Amino acid sequence: LVKIGAHLLQIHVGDAESEILEENYSSQFCLVPNQTPEIELEMEELHRSEFCRNLSASECDKEILRLCYRLEAYGLHFFKASDGDGSNSELSLGIGIGGVSVYADGQRINTFPWIMIRKSHCSGSCFFLELYSTTGKPTEVGFKMDKRNRKQLWRLFVDFHTF
């Protein structure tokens, strides 16, 4: 994230010249999630180094896209959910080109690739994935969601799964 922030600084303020830029100049911008003074200092140091010097805005954009593409959650659409077994643990479902990923506390705990997913359906307040299994009998995984998120997730699921 520090590299992305340094490139964003290059786009916003251009080349870092110490006599022009004030101290803590990165704090004026919200560049990365959970931005702290320590992260800001690292971004400024990287921005002042040769890492970003003389890069145009379009070159920085390309580099940012290259860096983001490598992030684990790149291209995922997230939806709030809870565990369908009644434990009410907070989860996030990420749906993307690779399938459906389940996150708890920002960490991926499971992934269901499209090839494993037979179909999905909604029932009551739950969204269900029906998975192929080696035993021949489909396995079902459920997630509790509010109605709006459930409908949006199902529509996106259909778009991805049929594609």
N, C-alpha and C positions, 0 to 999 in steps of 0.2 A: 504494500500500500504506500510505502514511503516513496518508491520510485514513481508510482502513479501521481502522487501529490507533487513531486518535484517537477514532473512534466506539466502538470496543471499550472504550477507557479510560472513556468517558462511561458506558457500560453498567455497568462494574465498579466505578467509584469515584464516579460522579455528577459534578456540577459541580466544576470545579477551583478550589479556594480555596487560595491559596498558603500561608496560615498553618496549614492543616490537613495538607496533603500534604507529605511529605518529598521531598527532592531525589532524582531518578532513580526516581520511584515506578513508572514503566512497566517497569523492569527486573524487577519482581516477577512480571510476566506474560509468557508467550510469546504474542505477539499476531500476529506476521507471520513468514514464513519468513526465515531468515538475518538475524535481528534483531541489529543492531549498536548500540553506544552512540550513534552519530550518528543512526540512525533513531529510536531511543528519544527523543532530544532533540527531533527534529522533531515526533514524535507528541505529546510533552508541550506543545510550543509551540502546536501546532494545537489541542490539547485545552483549553489555557488561554484561547485566543482566543474570539471570538464564534462561531466555526465550530460548536461543539458545545454552547454554553451553553444551558441550560434545555430540552434535548432529553430526552424520555422514552426508556426502553429500547426501546419498540416503534418509536418514530420512528427511533432509531439502527439498529435491525434493518432497517427498510425502506430506509434510506440505504445500509447495507452491501450489501444485496441489489442495489440499483440500481448501486452501484459495481462489484460483482463481475460482474454481468451483462455489463459492458463489457470484461471481461478476455478476452484471446485464448483462454485455455484453459478458460473457464467451461463447465461441463457435459461436459467430456471425461473419459473413463475411460482411464487410462494403463497401458501394459503394456511391460515391458522386452523389447527385441529386439536383434538385430544384423543387419547387412546380409547378405542372402542370397547375395551374390556371393563370399563367402569373405574379405572384408577385415576382418571381425569388428569393425567400428566400432560403438560403443555407440549405440543408437537407442531412442527411445520411440515407441510407436504410441498415438495418442490417438483414441478412437472416440467419436463423439457424433452429435448430430442432423444435422450438416452433412456427415458422411462420416468418412473415416479420414485423420488427419493424421500426418505423420512428423516427429519432432523429433530434433535432434542438439545436444547441449550446451545444452539449454533453448531453442533457436531452431527455429521451424517451418521445415522445408526443403521440404516438399511436402504437398499435400492432394489427396485423391481423393474428390470429391463422390459421393454415392450414385448420381447419374444416370450417372456414368462406370463404376461397378462392375457387372460382369456377374454374378459369383459369387465365392465363396471356397472354398478347400479346404485341408486339411492333408495333408502327405505327409512322412513321416519326422520330422525335427525342424524343419520349416519350415511357415510359414503363408503361403499364396499368395492374392493378389488377382488375379482375371482382369478386365481392363479392356476396355471397348469402345475401338476405335480407328477412325480415319478410313479406314484401308486395308481394313477389313472383317475382317481377321484379328485376333483378340483378343490383347492384350498381357498378359503375366503378370509380376507383381512378387512377389518372395519375401522373407521375413524369417525368420531363425533365432530360435527361441524355446524355452524349456524347456516340457516337456509340460503342466504345470499352467497356465501363462500362455496357452499356445496354446489349450487347451480353453476357458478362461474367455473369451478374446478371440473365439473362434469362436462360442460361445453368445451373447455380446453382439452380435456381428456379425449373426447370424441374427435376433435380436430387432429390431435397428435396421433391417436391410435389408428385412425383411418388413413392417415397420410403414409 
